[in-house]
Amino acid sequence: MAKNKTKPDPAPPLNPLAFVHQPHDKYVRFALQIRDLAIEFLQYSLDERFISIIDWESLNISKDSFVDEKLKAHFSDICYSGFTKGGDPFRIATLIEHKSAIPDTGEITMQLGRYIFNSWLDDLTHKRPLTLMIPILLFHGSSGLIKETTQILFPQAPDWLHPFVPSFDYMVVDLSTRTDEELEALQAIYLGRFLLALKHSRDNDYIEFYWRKFIIFASKDGDKSGYMEFVIATVLYLSATSKMFNIKMRDMDNLITAEEKEIFKPYFLELYEKGMEKGMEKGMEKPIRVFLMKNPEWTDQQIADLFELSVEVVQKIRETLSE
């Protein structure tokens, strides 16, 4: 079977409002649609046995998702397909665990098994040979995730019964077990910032001291395809998940040096400001409408100060009440 070589893909469309809802999932999906970044992540996640046999130039993002309705509550996926150097097809799927808490025993095995079987069902439906699936589970909860084995699932069963248990391996990238020093030391700086942002997005103490890490590093490779958009996505993601990050960004002019300010492209700041304003407007519209109906005597300025929004946003929402 011929191998399909691919050219670097452009960055996926960047919607400033995308990170208002389900920001963790949206951020991972955006980042791993950038092919260069995805390859760096896959090479970081897989061991040398995989890395040495994969034809990395053949790797293409798959438009197919094998997450069905029952899996949506747990996972979203980014799937890449390609060939080994010997020409054998395979898929590598990164599955993002939505829940920050440790799943119950058996839950991960059942979910990953369902995902693999869904991919095989797609092969059978389209009259294709079964494609080998390599699952990578990306987990960014606060506690360590233990990979499930047959022994963990059935600890009381004798060894001779274990072959009767459906079994498959999968890779785990558990950010709670990856040190900041390890992630900082990665040669792929964008991958390092991606994983650090996921790991610390809910850690106000970390963000308070290290928020610059996620905006200043753009200058190193800002001209690479998709990477400036990735920096913007990182800022929008942290703005959706961290109050401390928003505090720092609002006071950014007083907190960074003149040299650091020169790193930012004008469209970056403009997109950030517009995106946050629109996101806040959309997210706050309902509670402000309710507040206005109960307190019509409040001025637009008073409400803007209360909700930390612009007067123009409040005026727009007030106008909708009379429509």
Beta strands, then each sheet from edge to edge (+ up, - down):
strand 1: 54-61
strand 2: 75-84
strand 3: 89-97
strand 4: 132-139
strand 5: 171-174
sheet 1: 1+ 2- 3+ 4+ 5+
end
